[in-house]
Amino acid sequence: MINGSISESIKEICLEIGDRFEIDFVEIGTDEDHIHFLVQRVPTLSVDQLVRTIKSITAREFFHKFSEVKKDL
């Protein structure tokens, strides 16, 4: 489901998240059906809170931009 334009959009969303929350996305990789992140941040949030923040904002922004994918899922 993740093609070139979707992959680029996900990377853009992550970079925006990085700017807002001072998260350094060292690497962002996508495969056909999942995404890999390597992030670096000053430990003011727990790992759980960090992952939850990234996942929730990424999903919200992604489904806003690609509403047709949500229908397919």
Buried (B, 14 or more C-beta within 10 A) or exposed (E): EBEEEBBEBBBEBBEEBBEEBEBEBEEBEBEEEEBEBEBEBEEEBEEEEBEEBBEEBBEEBBBEBBEEEEEEE
